[in-house]
Amino acid sequence: MLKDIKVKKILFATDFLESSRLAFDYATAIAHFFKATLVMLNVIELSQAGMEAEIETRSPCMTRLDTQKRLDALAAGARANGVVTETHVKDGVPWECILGAVASCQADMLVLGVHGIHRGLSHLLIGSNAERILMSATCPTLTVGAHALAGVELGFHPKEILYYSDLSPAPAAAAPYALWFGKLSTVPRRTSPE
């Protein structure tokens, strides 16, 4: 099973909140393990005034520049650990842009933080963007909550994987990935000559 699943590109979507910072640690560790490229994405929703300012000045607005600077700082941390990274700032609705990026970069895995901001009963657990992404993602998706262990080491191995299914076809298709991820705990840790 482990030999059959290849991870060459991991898309890490961030909103720069604490749960995203924790998810970054996991995305970096997984990318390092598989020697995969870590594609880092932040989606901005510019106001009409911001869009008009960019058009008129033909230069990026402060929001875009600040977002790129923050992504570059995160990427530098991953690169210092030997992980190849790309950074992208996209305009639009977060869940739509993230799902579009999964397709356009041909991600083998998506990693994102969930913070569970409560926006009514229908989004009580994980938030509307994360819910829409989880329901529509075409690749395995790892979500990291705000209470996850921080400071994950590059050689981490998960000890337990929680796989939830209502036994319908869609969750059943995810079972091999959960089993595969769980088997990582039995793979000997790599020692790299770096």
Secondary structure, 3 states (H helix, E strand, C coil): CCCCCCCCEEEEECCCCHHHHHHHHHHHHHHHHHCCEEEEEEEECCCHHHHHHHHHHCCCCHHHHHHHHHHHHHHHHHHHCCCCEEEEEEECCHHHHHHHHHHHCCCCEEEEEECCCCCCHHHCCCCHHHHHHHHHCCCCEEEEECCCCCCCCCCCCCCCCCCCCCCCHHHHHHHHHHHHHHHHHHCCCCCCCC
